[in-house]
Amino acid sequence: MTDLALYLPGILAAYAILLVAASSPGPSVAMLIGIATEHGRRPALMATLGVAVGSTTINILTMLGVGLILSQAAWAMSALRVIGATYLLYLAWGAFQKALNPPALRPLNAERRSPLRHFMAGYLLQITNPKAIAFWIAIASIGSVEGAGAGVVTLFFAGAFAISFGCHGAWAVALSAAPVRTAYAAGRRWIEATLGLFFCFAAFKLAMSET
């Protein structure tokens, strides 16, 4: 208990920053818009799980020092930026295709894609983002649990996972609601075109970033 009390202020500060970041719209939320409105709630929540697991993966690697090493290796971060930007452009291509030739919006009880595919979409989006690595290095410096017992470290990881999943899951639930899907069906071409432009912009910003 004494160990937890020692690290608790830093952990809570890290959680507060993570809560704001995970709640803010970004590439992950843009991806969830497409999945939730086209495929429904369960696929969107699988993608949300992928984002949360990807975030936890980076968190663990950062705590092990891998994230810090990557951030100091210019070639590794450059390669990661290229991979991340390429994946965002892949998402943009898919959005533009739907904008030009929108397929019929499937009923929620129709045959769905493999849950693993949606999970991997969220996971890959998260782990190929070097800004996420920089973010977790910053979080680790605030809510550092270095030297803490296994219980405190596990608590930190579990809490961070819960925040990431909870915030993105709230977006998934809201975006998959019937009124949102109806609005999406009415303006699908414009929505998908906007998503495509956003993914292109995010890819450009990521490729040109220095972190």
GROMACS elastic network, one bead per residue, 0.5 to 0.9 nm:
[ bonds ]
;  ai    aj funct       b0    kb
    1     4     6  0.51565   500
    1     5     6  0.62436   500
    1     6     6  0.86859   500
    2     5     6  0.50889   500
    2     6     6  0.62744   500
    2     7     6  0.89604   500
    3     6     6  0.52556   500
    3     7     6  0.66926   500
    3     8     6  0.86050   500
    3   148     6  0.68522   500
    3   149     6  0.73174   500
    3   152     6  0.74895   500
    4     7     6  0.53420   500
    4     8     6  0.56647   500
    4   148     6  0.81582   500
    4   149     6  0.86505   500
    4   151     6  0.84914   500
    4   152     6  0.60427   500
    5     8     6  0.51355   500
    5     9     6  0.76526   500
    6     9     6  0.74123   500
    6    10     6  0.86144   500
    7    10     6  0.57216   500
    7    11     6  0.62482   500
    7    12     6  0.87932   500
    7   143     6  0.74967   500
    7   144     6  0.76775   500
    7   145     6  0.66113   500
    7   148     6  0.77892   500
    7   152     6  0.79599   500
    8    11     6  0.50084   500
    8    12     6  0.60370   500
    8    13     6  0.85400   500
    8   143     6  0.82480   500
    8   152     6  0.88608   500
    9    12     6  0.52669   500
    9    13     6  0.62360   500
    9    14     6  0.86950   500
    9   143     6  0.78137   500
   10    13     6  0.50903   500
   10    14     6  0.61901   500
   10    15     6  0.85825   500
   10   141     6  0.88682   500
   10   142     6  0.56975   500
   10   144     6  0.67974   500
   10   145     6  0.84275   500
   11    14     6  0.50936   500
   11    15     6  0.61274   500
   11    16     6  0.86749   500
   11   139     6  0.89591   500
   11   142     6  0.74859   500
   11   144     6  0.72655   500
   11   145     6  0.78767   500
   11   156     6  0.68191   500
   12    16     6  0.61782   500
   12    17     6  0.87735   500
   12   143     6  0.74023   500
   13    16     6  0.51524   500
   13    17     6  0.65064   500
   13    18     6  0.87060   500
   13   139     6  0.87302   500
   13   142     6  0.69811   500
   13   143     6  0.66414   500
   14    17     6  0.52878   500
   14    18     6  0.61680   500
   14    19     6  0.85865   500
   14   138     6  0.89078   500
   14   139     6  0.55361   500
   14   140     6  0.77011   500
   14   141     6  0.88472   500
   14   142     6  0.59436   500
   14   143     6  0.50662   500
   14   144     6  0.86806   500
   14   160     6  0.87071   500
   15    19     6  0.59728   500
   15    20     6  0.87188   500
   15   139     6  0.84998   500
   15   143     6  0.81096   500
   15   156     6  0.87936   500
   15   159     6  0.76756   500
   15   160     6  0.66838   500
   15   163     6  0.76549   500
   16    19     6  0.51094   500
   16    20     6  0.65232   500
   16    21     6  0.87696   500
   17    20     6  0.53716   500
   17    21     6  0.62598   500
   17    22     6  0.86158   500
   17   139     6  0.78178   500
   18    21     6  0.50377   500
   18    22     6  0.58578   500
   18    23     6  0.83386   500
   18   139     6  0.79077   500
   18   160     6  0.74683   500
   18   163     6  0.73045   500
   18   164     6  0.76159   500
   19    22     6  0.53150   500
   19    23     6  0.60760   500
   19    24     6  0.86775   500
   19   160     6  0.87799   500
   19   163     6  0.62082   500
   19   164     6  0.74542   500
   19   167     6  0.73157   500
   20    23     6  0.52637   500
   20    24     6  0.63024   500
   21    24     6  0.53714   500
   21    25     6  0.84708   500
   22    25     6  0.79202   500
   22    26     6  0.87677   500
   22   163     6  0.74546   500
   22   164     6  0.57864   500
   22   165     6  0.86499   500
   22   166     6  0.88006   500
   22   167     6  0.58163   500
   22   168     6  0.67152   500
   23    29     6  0.89692   500
   23   164     6  0.83357   500
   23   167     6  0.53106   500
   23   168     6  0.68681   500
   23   170     6  0.87422   500
   23   171     6  0.83367   500
   24    29     6  0.82065   500
   24   167     6  0.88099   500
   25    28     6  0.74859   500
   25    29     6  0.54400   500
   25    30     6  0.72653   500
   26    29     6  0.53545   500
   26    30     6  0.61911   500
   26    31     6  0.87007   500
   26   202     6  0.87470   500
   27    31     6  0.61462   500
   27    32     6  0.86135   500
   27    88     6  0.82631   500
   27   125     6  0.79860   500
   27   198     6  0.80152   500
   27   199     6  0.69708   500
   27   202     6  0.72257   500
   28    31     6  0.51244   500
   28    32     6  0.62707   500
   28    33     6  0.87769   500
   28    47     6  0.89812   500
   28    48     6  0.83900   500
   28    51     6  0.74625   500
   28   122     6  0.71445   500
   28   125     6  0.71191   500
   28   126     6  0.76474   500
   28   168     6  0.79578   500
   29    33     6  0.62240   500
   29    34     6  0.89320   500
   29   168     6  0.70868   500
   29   171     6  0.69953   500
   29   172     6  0.81850   500
   30    33     6  0.51579   500
   30    34     6  0.68787   500
   30   195     6  0.65598   500
   30   198     6  0.80151   500
   30   199     6  0.80514   500
   31    34     6  0.54804   500
   31    35     6  0.64679   500
   31    36     6  0.86003   500
   31    44     6  0.89363   500
   31    47     6  0.85821   500
   31    91     6  0.79402   500
   31   121     6  0.84509   500
   31   122     6  0.79030   500
   31   125     6  0.88048   500
   31   195     6  0.82366   500
   31   199     6  0.89363   500
   32    35     6  0.50386   500
   32    36     6  0.56147   500
   32    37     6  0.80919   500
   32    44     6  0.59264   500
   32    45     6  0.86461   500
   32    47     6  0.72511   500
   32    48     6  0.76987   500
   32   122     6  0.85431   500
   32   168     6  0.82978   500
   32   171     6  0.74297   500
   32   172     6  0.61361   500
   32   175     6  0.76957   500
   33    36     6  0.54127   500
   33    37     6  0.59450   500
   33    38     6  0.82710   500
   33    44     6  0.83757   500
   33   171     6  0.82369   500
   33   172     6  0.75427   500
   33   175     6  0.61840   500
   33   176     6  0.81483   500
   33   195     6  0.85920   500
   34    37     6  0.55663   500
   34    38     6  0.59757   500
   34    39     6  0.80721   500
   34    44     6  0.87304   500
   34    95     6  0.80501   500
   34   175     6  0.89720   500
   34   191     6  0.88972   500
   34   192     6  0.76380   500
   34   195     6  0.81609   500
   35    38     6  0.53556   500
   35    39     6  0.54355   500
   35    40     6  0.67969   500
   35    41     6  0.83231   500
   35    43     6  0.67053   500
   35    44     6  0.54934   500
   35    47     6  0.80452   500
   35   118     6  0.80196   500
   35   172     6  0.84907   500
   35   175     6  0.89804   500
   35   176     6  0.84603   500
   36    39     6  0.55229   500
   36    41     6  0.56127   500
   36    42     6  0.81313   500
   36    43     6  0.69120   500
   36    45     6  0.83091   500
   36   171     6  0.89072   500
   36   172     6  0.60030   500
   36   173     6  0.78309   500
   36   174     6  0.86604   500
   36   175     6  0.57112   500
   36   177     6  0.84455   500
   36   181     6  0.81178   500
   37    40     6  0.58260   500
   37    41     6  0.82361   500
   37    44     6  0.86497   500
   37   105     6  0.85632   500
   37   175     6  0.62598   500
   37   176     6  0.53383   500
   37   177     6  0.80932   500
   37   178     6  0.87655   500
   37   180     6  0.71140   500
   37   181     6  0.50394   500
   37   182     6  0.86006   500
   37   184     6  0.66096   500
   37   185     6  0.83000   500
   38   105     6  0.61297   500
   38   106     6  0.67823   500
   38   107     6  0.87850   500
   38   108     6  0.86480   500
   38   176     6  0.83106   500
   38   181     6  0.75134   500
   38   184     6  0.84982   500
   38   185     6  0.87354   500
   39    42     6  0.80067   500
   39    43     6  0.62438   500
   39    44     6  0.74622   500
   39   105     6  0.82458   500
   39   106     6  0.69540   500
   39   107     6  0.80831   500
   39   108     6  0.66331   500
   39   110     6  0.88400   500
   39   112     6  0.70067   500
   39   113     6  0.83619   500
   39   176     6  0.82257   500
   40    43     6  0.60485   500
   40    44     6  0.64023   500
   40    45     6  0.88827   500
   40   106     6  0.89843   500
   40   107     6  0.85677   500
   40   108     6  0.59216   500
   40   172     6  0.85757   500
   40   173     6  0.87681   500
   40   175     6  0.84809   500
   40   176     6  0.52481   500
   40   177     6  0.81617   500
   40   181     6  0.84682   500
   41    44     6  0.50984   500
   41    45     6  0.60884   500
   41    46     6  0.86413   500
   41   108     6  0.85141   500
   41   172     6  0.63616   500
   41   173     6  0.59990   500
   41   174     6  0.87848   500
   41   175     6  0.80572   500
   41   176     6  0.51663   500
   41   177     6  0.78821   500
   42    45     6  0.50481   500
   42    46     6  0.62149   500
   42    47     6  0.86973   500
   42   115     6  0.83318   500
   42   172     6  0.86398   500
   42   173     6  0.88438   500
   42   176     6  0.89313   500
   43    47     6  0.63033   500
   43    48     6  0.85512   500
   43   112     6  0.80897   500
   43   113     6  0.81005   500
   43   114     6  0.85866   500
   43   115     6  0.62366   500
   43   117     6  0.89416   500
   43   118     6  0.60102   500
   43   119     6  0.79955   500
   43   172     6  0.89218   500
   44    47     6  0.50710   500
   44    48     6  0.61332   500
   44    49     6  0.86377   500
   44   118     6  0.72848   500
   44   119     6  0.86572   500
   44   169     6  0.78918   500
   44   171     6  0.89143   500
   44   172     6  0.53839   500
   44   173     6  0.78473   500
   44   175     6  0.87834   500
   44   176     6  0.77630   500
   45    49     6  0.61051   500
   45    50     6  0.85576   500
   45   118     6  0.86150   500
   45   119     6  0.84018   500
   45   165     6  0.85957   500
   45   168     6  0.82885   500
   45   169     6  0.59952   500
   45   172     6  0.60688   500
   45   173     6  0.77316   500
   46    50     6  0.63252   500
   46    51     6  0.87651   500
   46   115     6  0.63161   500
   46   116     6  0.76843   500
   46   117     6  0.87474   500
   46   118     6  0.58155   500
   46   120     6  0.86960   500
   46   122     6  0.79821   500
   47    51     6  0.63281   500
   47    52     6  0.87072   500
   47   115     6  0.82973   500
   47   116     6  0.86831   500
   47   117     6  0.83360   500
   47   120     6  0.70854   500
   47   121     6  0.62474   500
   47   123     6  0.73805   500
   47   172     6  0.87643   500
   48    51     6  0.50631   500
   48    52     6  0.62356   500
   48    53     6  0.85930   500
   48   118     6  0.86161   500
   48   119     6  0.72791   500
   48   122     6  0.62661   500
   48   123     6  0.84707   500
   48   164     6  0.83105   500
   48   165     6  0.60748   500
   48   166     6  0.86891   500
   48   168     6  0.58277   500
   48   169     6  0.58601   500
   48   172     6  0.73108   500
   49    52     6  0.50753   500
   49    53     6  0.60413   500
   49    54     6  0.83833   500
   49   119     6  0.63667   500
   49   122     6  0.73194   500
   49   123     6  0.78895   500
   49   164     6  0.87661   500
   49   165     6  0.62065   500
   49   168     6  0.86822   500
   49   169     6  0.81523   500
   50    53     6  0.51525   500
   50    54     6  0.59466   500
   50    55     6  0.84412   500
   50   116     6  0.89737   500
   50   118     6  0.76591   500
   50   120     6  0.59800   500
   50   121     6  0.70703   500
   50   124     6  0.78380   500
   50   125     6  0.87017   500
   50   126     6  0.80790   500
   50   165     6  0.88780   500
   51    54     6  0.50450   500
   51    55     6  0.60711   500
   51    56     6  0.85848   500
   51   119     6  0.77434   500
   51   120     6  0.85555   500
   51   121     6  0.82532   500
   51   124     6  0.79302   500
   51   125     6  0.72698   500
   51   126     6  0.56734   500
   51   127     6  0.83705   500
   51   164     6  0.76010   500
   51   165     6  0.74637   500
   51   168     6  0.81119   500
   52    55     6  0.50032   500
   52    56     6  0.61466   500
   52    57     6  0.85513   500
   52   122     6  0.81554   500
   52   123     6  0.76015   500
   52   126     6  0.83052   500
   52   160     6  0.85231   500
   52   161     6  0.56681   500
   52   162     6  0.78621   500
   52   163     6  0.84313   500
   52   164     6  0.52847   500
   52   165     6  0.51840   500
   52   166     6  0.88988   500
   52   168     6  0.82485   500
   53    57     6  0.60409   500
   53    58     6  0.86653   500
   53   122     6  0.87394   500
   53   123     6  0.66296   500
   53   126     6  0.87425   500
   53   161     6  0.71192   500
   53   164     6  0.88112   500
   53   165     6  0.84902   500
   54    58     6  0.63561   500
   54    59     6  0.85301   500
   54   122     6  0.76095   500
   54   124     6  0.73026   500
   54   125     6  0.82143   500
   54   126     6  0.54326   500
   54   127     6  0.54913   500
   55    58     6  0.52524   500
   55    59     6  0.61257   500
   55    60     6  0.87263   500
   55   123     6  0.80432   500
   55   126     6  0.63751   500
   55   127     6  0.70808   500
   55   132     6  0.76630   500
   55   133     6  0.89139   500
   55   136     6  0.85337   500
   55   160     6  0.83929   500
   55   161     6  0.73273   500
   55   164     6  0.75102   500
   56    60     6  0.61047   500
   56    61     6  0.85064   500
   56   157     6  0.68071   500
   56   158     6  0.85343   500
   56   160     6  0.73014   500
   56   161     6  0.60225   500
   56   164     6  0.87814   500
   57    60     6  0.52537   500
   57    61     6  0.61735   500
   57    62     6  0.84733   500
   57   127     6  0.77336   500
   58    61     6  0.50717   500
   58    62     6  0.59061   500
   58    63     6  0.85098   500
   58    66     6  0.88081   500
   58    67     6  0.71429   500
   58   126     6  0.86275   500
   58   127     6  0.67959   500
   58   132     6  0.75882   500
   58   133     6  0.63380   500
   58   136     6  0.71254   500
   59    62     6  0.51280   500
   59    63     6  0.62581   500
   59    64     6  0.86922   500
   59    67     6  0.82907   500
   59   133     6  0.80097   500
   59   136     6  0.59970   500
   59   137     6  0.81839   500
   59   139     6  0.89162   500
   59   140     6  0.81237   500
   59   157     6  0.74732   500
   59   160     6  0.85635   500
   60    63     6  0.50869   500
   60    64     6  0.62425   500
   60    65     6  0.86918   500
   60    66     6  0.87544   500
   60    67     6  0.88056   500
   60   157     6  0.77148   500
   61    65     6  0.62491   500
   61    66     6  0.51633   500
   61    67     6  0.57390   500
   61    68     6  0.87695   500
   62    66     6  0.54226   500
   62    68     6  0.62825   500
   62    69     6  0.87378   500
   62   133     6  0.73999   500
   62   136     6  0.67250   500
   62   137     6  0.62440   500
   62   140     6  0.75279   500
   63    66     6  0.75368   500
   63    67     6  0.76448   500
   63    68     6  0.86908   500
   63   136     6  0.88847   500
   63   137     6  0.82687   500
   63   140     6  0.71105   500
   63   144     6  0.83760   500
   63   145     6  0.83386   500
   63   146     6  0.77042   500
   64    67     6  0.76685   500
   64    68     6  0.87369   500
   65    68     6  0.52909   500
   65    69     6  0.63014   500
   65    70     6  0.87328   500
   66    69     6  0.50531   500
   66    70     6  0.61395   500
   66    71     6  0.85716   500
   67    70     6  0.51170   500
   67    71     6  0.61455   500
   67    72     6  0.87197   500
   67   133     6  0.60245   500
   67   134     6  0.78250   500
   67   136     6  0.81034   500
   67   137     6  0.68811   500
   68    71     6  0.50634   500
   68    72     6  0.63843   500
   68    73     6  0.88076   500
   68   133     6  0.82167   500
   68   134     6  0.83008   500
   68   137     6  0.67215   500
   69    72     6  0.52186   500
   69    73     6  0.63240   500
   70    73     6  0.50632   500
   70    74     6  0.76921   500
   70    75     6  0.87232   500
   70    76     6  0.59865   500
   70    77     6  0.62795   500
   70   133     6  0.84401   500
   71    74     6  0.71051   500
   71    76     6  0.78107   500
   71    77     6  0.63086   500
   71   130     6  0.82355   500
   71   133     6  0.75632   500
   71   134     6  0.70810   500
   71   137     6  0.87943   500
   71   211     6  0.76078   500
   72    76     6  0.84581   500
   72    77     6  0.80772   500
   73    76     6  0.53671   500
   73    77     6  0.63618   500
   73    78     6  0.86238   500
   74    77     6  0.52852   500
   74    78     6  0.60474   500
   74    79     6  0.85824   500
   75    78     6  0.50228   500
   75    79     6  0.60972   500
   75    80     6  0.85485   500
   76    79     6  0.51143   500
   76    80     6  0.61407   500
   76    81     6  0.85882   500
   77    81     6  0.60738   500
   77    82     6  0.86327   500
   77   130     6  0.65907   500
   77   210     6  0.89220   500
   77   211     6  0.74901   500
   78    81     6  0.50503   500
   78    82     6  0.63189   500
   78    83     6  0.87105   500
   78   130     6  0.88113   500
   78   207     6  0.81019   500
   78   210     6  0.86388   500
   78   211     6  0.88029   500
   79    82     6  0.51426   500
   79    83     6  0.62466   500
   79    84     6  0.85765   500
   80    83     6  0.50507   500
   80    84     6  0.59830   500
   80    85     6  0.84199   500
   80   127     6  0.89987   500
   80   128     6  0.59988   500
   80   129     6  0.70876   500
   80   130     6  0.62843   500
   81    84     6  0.50763   500
   81    85     6  0.59255   500
   81    86     6  0.83655   500
   81   128     6  0.72745   500
   81   129     6  0.68427   500
   81   130     6  0.62424   500
   81   131     6  0.88907   500
   81   203     6  0.87183   500
   81   206     6  0.61250   500
   81   207     6  0.54939   500
   81   208     6  0.84571   500
   81   209     6  0.81957   500
   81   211     6  0.88497   500
   82    85     6  0.51446   500
   82    86     6  0.59710   500
   82    87     6  0.85612   500
   82   128     6  0.88426   500
   82   203     6  0.87748   500
   82   206     6  0.81692   500
   82   207     6  0.61539   500
   83    86     6  0.51156   500
   83    87     6  0.62390   500
   83    88     6  0.87140   500
   83   128     6  0.63348   500
   83   129     6  0.84339   500
   84    87     6  0.51742   500
   84    88     6  0.62930   500
   84    89     6  0.86829   500
   84   124     6  0.84093   500
   84   125     6  0.71643   500
   84   126     6  0.87471   500
   84   127     6  0.82773   500
   84   129     6  0.54859   500
   84   130     6  0.77245   500
   84   203     6  0.73456   500
   84   206     6  0.74638   500
   84   207     6  0.80869   500
   85    88     6  0.50677   500
   85    89     6  0.61796   500
   85    90     6  0.86028   500
   85   128     6  0.83476   500
   85   129     6  0.83062   500
   85   199     6  0.88413   500
   85   200     6  0.83978   500
   85   202     6  0.75803   500
   85   204     6  0.69902   500
   85   205     6  0.85010   500
   85   206     6  0.60980   500
   85   207     6  0.58968   500
   86    89     6  0.50496   500
   86    90     6  0.62193   500
   86    91     6  0.87654   500
   86   203     6  0.71495   500
   86   207     6  0.89807   500
   87    91     6  0.63890   500
   87    92     6  0.86412   500
   87   124     6  0.81267   500
   87   125     6  0.72242   500
   87   128     6  0.80569   500
   87   203     6  0.81573   500
   88    91     6  0.50335   500
   88    92     6  0.61913   500
   88    93     6  0.86579   500
   88   125     6  0.76773   500
   88   199     6  0.55155   500
   88   200     6  0.68467   500
   88   202     6  0.71739   500
   88   203     6  0.55243   500
   89    93     6  0.60901   500
   89    94     6  0.86128   500
   89   196     6  0.82466   500
   89   199     6  0.63579   500
   89   200     6  0.58338   500
   89   202     6  0.87506   500
   89   203     6  0.63052   500
   90    93     6  0.51050   500
   90    94     6  0.64113   500
   90    95     6  0.87570   500
   90   199     6  0.86997   500
   91    94     6  0.51584   500
   91    95     6  0.62812   500
   91    96     6  0.87177   500
   91   195     6  0.87739   500
   91   196     6  0.72205   500
   91   199     6  0.67326   500
   91   200     6  0.86800   500
   92    95     6  0.50536   500
   92    96     6  0.61353   500
   92    97     6  0.85675   500
   92   192     6  0.88130   500
   92   193     6  0.85532   500
   92   195     6  0.69669   500
   92   197     6  0.68975   500
   92   198     6  0.77649   500
   92   199     6  0.51872   500
   92   200     6  0.60533   500
   93    96     6  0.51709   500
   93    97     6  0.61736   500
   93    98     6  0.87165   500
   93   196     6  0.67657   500
   93   199     6  0.89202   500
   93   200     6  0.88842   500
   94    97     6  0.51452   500
   94    98     6  0.63750   500
   94    99     6  0.86983   500
   94   192     6  0.87841   500
   94   196     6  0.76907   500
   95    98     6  0.51672   500
   95    99     6  0.62075   500
   95   100     6  0.87849   500
   95   191     6  0.87968   500
   95   192     6  0.50544   500
   95   193     6  0.63672   500
   95   194     6  0.84311   500
   95   195     6  0.63589   500
   95   196     6  0.50150   500
   95   197     6  0.87612   500
   95   199     6  0.88133   500
   96   100     6  0.62107   500
   96   101     6  0.84809   500
   96   189     6  0.85586   500
   96   192     6  0.63278   500
   96   193     6  0.55373   500
   96   194     6  0.87042   500
   96   195     6  0.81283   500
   96   196     6  0.55474   500
   96   197     6  0.84017   500
   97   100     6  0.52378   500
   97   101     6  0.59310   500
   97   102     6  0.73270   500
   97   192     6  0.84608   500
   97   193     6  0.87311   500
   98   101     6  0.51140   500
   98   103     6  0.67866   500
   98   188     6  0.82016   500
   98   189     6  0.70694   500
   98   192     6  0.64020   500
   98   193     6  0.80793   500
   99   102     6  0.55593   500
   99   188     6  0.68697   500
   99   190     6  0.68045   500
   99   191     6  0.77133   500
   99   192     6  0.51384   500
   99   193     6  0.54259   500
   99   194     6  0.89823   500
   99   196     6  0.86082   500
  100   189     6  0.68780   500
  100   192     6  0.88959   500
  100   193     6  0.83133   500
  101   189     6  0.82707   500
  102   105     6  0.82753   500
  102   188     6  0.73645   500
  102   189     6  0.68315   500
  102   192     6  0.88365   500
  103   106     6  0.84983   500
  104   185     6  0.87560   500
  105   181     6  0.88856   500
  105   185     6  0.68721   500
  106   109     6  0.80545   500
  106   110     6  0.62277   500
  106   111     6  0.85477   500
  106   112     6  0.89481   500
  107   110     6  0.53299   500
  107   111     6  0.87831   500
  108   111     6  0.83308   500
  108   112     6  0.84179   500
  109   112     6  0.81258   500
  112   115     6  0.80505   500
  113   116     6  0.83637   500
  113   117     6  0.69465   500
  113   118     6  0.77060   500
  114   117     6  0.53445   500
  114   118     6  0.70430   500
  114   119     6  0.89278   500
  115   118     6  0.53198   500
  115   119     6  0.62060   500
  115   120     6  0.86729   500
  116   120     6  0.60071   500
  116   121     6  0.84897   500
  117   120     6  0.52124   500
  117   121     6  0.62217   500
  117   122     6  0.89179   500
  118   121     6  0.50514   500
  118   122     6  0.65976   500
  118   123     6  0.87029   500
  119   122     6  0.54453   500
  119   123     6  0.61766   500
  119   124     6  0.86332   500
  120   124     6  0.57473   500
  120   125     6  0.81878   500
  121   124     6  0.54814   500
  121   125     6  0.61667   500
  121   126     6  0.87548   500
  122   125     6  0.52216   500
  122   126     6  0.63463   500
  122   127     6  0.88653   500
  123   126     6  0.53078   500
  123   127     6  0.62612   500
  123   128     6  0.85620   500
  124   127     6  0.53495   500
  124   128     6  0.59214   500
  124   129     6  0.85434   500
  125   128     6  0.57342   500
  125   129     6  0.66869   500
  126   129     6  0.55978   500
  126   130     6  0.87919   500
  126   132     6  0.70838   500
  127   130     6  0.76254   500
  127   132     6  0.74449   500
  127   133     6  0.81340   500
  128   131     6  0.89001   500
  128   132     6  0.83242   500
  129   132     6  0.54243   500
  129   133     6  0.71114   500
  129   206     6  0.79383   500
  130   133     6  0.50513   500
  130   134     6  0.64222   500
  130   135     6  0.85615   500
  130   206     6  0.81626   500
  130   211     6  0.69496   500
  131   135     6  0.59756   500
  131   136     6  0.85947   500
  131   206     6  0.80767   500
  131   209     6  0.89411   500
  131   211     6  0.65208   500
  132   136     6  0.61729   500
  132   137     6  0.85719   500
  133   136     6  0.52163   500
  133   137     6  0.62135   500
  133   138     6  0.86643   500
  134   137     6  0.51295   500
  134   138     6  0.63143   500
  134   139     6  0.86695   500
  134   211     6  0.70699   500
  135   138     6  0.51493   500
  135   139     6  0.61923   500
  135   140     6  0.86102   500
  136   140     6  0.58892   500
  136   141     6  0.84711   500
  137   140     6  0.50407   500
  137   141     6  0.63377   500
  137   142     6  0.88524   500
  138   141     6  0.51969   500
  138   142     6  0.65601   500
  138   143     6  0.87339   500
  139   142     6  0.51439   500
  139   143     6  0.58829   500
  139   144     6  0.75722   500
  140   143     6  0.51315   500
  140   145     6  0.76397   500
  140   146     6  0.88630   500
  141   144     6  0.53215   500
  143   156     6  0.85688   500
  144   147     6  0.87979   500
  144   148     6  0.88583   500
  145   148     6  0.52990   500
  145   149     6  0.83616   500
  145   152     6  0.72845   500
  145   153     6  0.61300   500
  145   156     6  0.78293   500
  146   149     6  0.86923   500
  146   153     6  0.82264   500
  148   151     6  0.80089   500
  148   152     6  0.61000   500
  148   153     6  0.64590   500
  149   152     6  0.55106   500
  149   153     6  0.63859   500
  149   154     6  0.86509   500
  150   153     6  0.51434   500
  150   154     6  0.59715   500
  150   155     6  0.84555   500
  151   154     6  0.51703   500
  151   155     6  0.60943   500
  151   156     6  0.86525   500
  152   156     6  0.61847   500
  152   157     6  0.87281   500
  153   156     6  0.51092   500
  153   157     6  0.63347   500
  153   158     6  0.86091   500
  154   157     6  0.51792   500
  154   158     6  0.60305   500
  154   159     6  0.84809   500
  155   158     6  0.50869   500
  155   159     6  0.59710   500
  155   160     6  0.84936   500
  156   159     6  0.52509   500
  156   160     6  0.61773   500
  156   161     6  0.85931   500
  157   160     6  0.52151   500
  157   161     6  0.61364   500
  157   162     6  0.86130   500
  158   161     6  0.51075   500
  158   162     6  0.61296   500
  158   163     6  0.86879   500
  159   162     6  0.50535   500
  159   163     6  0.62271   500
  159   164     6  0.86769   500
  160   163     6  0.51986   500
  160   164     6  0.62399   500
  160   165     6  0.85768   500
  161   164     6  0.52302   500
  161   165     6  0.60435   500
  161   166     6  0.82961   500
  162   165     6  0.51910   500
  162   166     6  0.57041   500
  162   167     6  0.83786   500
  163   166     6  0.50599   500
  163   167     6  0.59736   500
  163   168     6  0.84110   500
  164   167     6  0.54869   500
  164   168     6  0.61529   500
  164   169     6  0.81046   500
  165   168     6  0.53865   500
  165   169     6  0.54910   500
  165   170     6  0.83265   500
  166   170     6  0.60783   500
  166   171     6  0.87970   500
  167   170     6  0.52553   500
  167   171     6  0.67514   500
  167   172     6  0.89142   500
  168   171     6  0.51194   500
  168   172     6  0.62951   500
  168   173     6  0.87786   500
  169   173     6  0.61431   500
  169   174     6  0.85122   500
  170   173     6  0.52099   500
  170   174     6  0.61277   500
  170   175     6  0.84763   500
  171   174     6  0.51673   500
  171   175     6  0.58976   500
  171   176     6  0.84247   500
  172   175     6  0.52781   500
  172   176     6  0.60886   500
  172   177     6  0.87868   500
  173   176     6  0.53506   500
  173   177     6  0.65210   500
  174   177     6  0.54820   500
  174   180     6  0.77251   500
  175   178     6  0.84772   500
  175   179     6  0.88457   500
  175   180     6  0.58822   500
  175   181     6  0.73299   500
  176   179     6  0.84412   500
  176   180     6  0.65087   500
  176   181     6  0.62877   500
  177   180     6  0.54055   500
  177   181     6  0.63075   500
  177   182     6  0.87362   500
  178   181     6  0.50791   500
  178   182     6  0.61166   500
  178   183     6  0.86431   500
  179   182     6  0.50146   500
  179   183     6  0.61942   500
  179   184     6  0.85016   500
  180   183     6  0.50858   500
  180   184     6  0.60347   500
  180   185     6  0.85955   500
  181   185     6  0.61136   500
  181   186     6  0.86596   500
  182   185     6  0.51339   500
  182   186     6  0.63911   500
  182   187     6  0.88827   500
  183   186     6  0.51501   500
  183   187     6  0.63704   500
  183   188     6  0.80562   500
  184   187     6  0.53112   500
  184   188     6  0.51379   500
  184   189     6  0.88340   500
  184   191     6  0.71200   500
  185   188     6  0.51469   500
  185   189     6  0.86431   500
  186   189     6  0.85099   500
  187   190     6  0.56671   500
  187   191     6  0.61484   500
  187   192     6  0.86607   500
  188   191     6  0.50459   500
  188   192     6  0.59435   500
  188   193     6  0.83227   500
  189   192     6  0.53741   500
  189   193     6  0.60532   500
  189   194     6  0.85419   500
  190   193     6  0.50492   500
  190   194     6  0.60219   500
  190   195     6  0.85459   500
  191   194     6  0.50901   500
  191   195     6  0.61787   500
  191   196     6  0.85995   500
  192   196     6  0.60799   500
  192   197     6  0.86165   500
  193   196     6  0.50049   500
  193   197     6  0.62619   500
  193   198     6  0.85995   500
  194   197     6  0.51114   500
  194   198     6  0.61296   500
  194   199     6  0.86435   500
  195   199     6  0.61331   500
  195   200     6  0.85614   500
  196   199     6  0.51849   500
  196   200     6  0.62183   500
  196   201     6  0.86208   500
  197   200     6  0.50436   500
  197   201     6  0.61150   500
  197   202     6  0.85462   500
  198   201     6  0.50262   500
  198   202     6  0.60580   500
  198   203     6  0.84904   500
  199   203     6  0.60084   500
  199   204     6  0.85465   500
  200   203     6  0.50335   500
  200   204     6  0.61782   500
  200   205     6  0.86201   500
  201   204     6  0.50947   500
  201   205     6  0.61415   500
  201   206     6  0.85065   500
  202   205     6  0.51060   500
  202   206     6  0.60083   500
  202   207     6  0.84999   500
  203   206     6  0.51033   500
  203   207     6  0.60302   500
  203   208     6  0.85249   500
  204   207     6  0.51590   500
  204   208     6  0.60902   500
  204   209     6  0.84205   500
  205   208     6  0.52462   500
  205   209     6  0.58877   500
  206   209     6  0.51898   500
  206   210     6  0.84827   500
  206   211     6  0.86511   500
  207   210     6  0.84445   500
